[in-house]
Amino acid sequence: MYRLDPELPGWAVRVLAMLSEGARQEPDYADDCKRLAHAKRCGEVGFT
């Protein structure tokens, strides 16, 4: 299971959030985002 380091600098967290948001807007990644959201709801992944 992957987790972000809790001591990750705020700027790095923001960069990752922006990358995630950008991926959600790309049709090629829409299915991946749906599967990830499902896995998060089911507790299959350890990051938010």
C-alpha positions in Angstrom: 0.0 0.0 0.0 1.3 3.5 -0.9 1.1 6.5 1.3 2.4 10.0 1.1 4.9 11.0 3.7 3.1 13.0 6.3 6.1 15.4 6.4 5.8 16.1 2.7 6.1 19.9 2.1 2.9 21.8 1.4 4.1 22.8 -2.1 4.6 19.1 -3.0 1.1 18.2 -1.8 -0.4 21.0 -3.9 1.6 19.9 -7.0 0.2 16.3 -6.6 -3.3 17.7 -6.1 -3.0 19.7 -9.3 -1.7 16.7 -11.3 -4.6 14.6 -10.0 -7.1 17.3 -11.0 -5.6 17.6 -14.4 -5.7 13.8 -14.9 -9.4 13.8 -14.0 -10.1 16.2 -16.8 -8.4 14.0 -19.5 -10.7 11.5 -21.1 -7.9 8.9 -21.3 -7.7 8.9 -17.5 -11.4 9.0 -16.7 -11.7 5.2 -16.2 -8.5 5.2 -14.0 -10.0 7.9 -11.8 -13.2 6.1 -11.4 -11.4 2.9 -10.4 -9.3 4.8 -7.9 -12.3 6.5 -6.4 -14.0 3.0 -6.0 -10.8 1.6 -4.5 -10.6 4.5 -2.0 -14.3 3.9 -0.9 -13.6 0.2 -0.5 -10.4 0.8 1.6 -8.2 -0.8 -1.0 -5.7 2.1 -1.1 -4.0 4.0 1.7 -4.0 7.5 0.4 -6.6 10.2 -0.1 
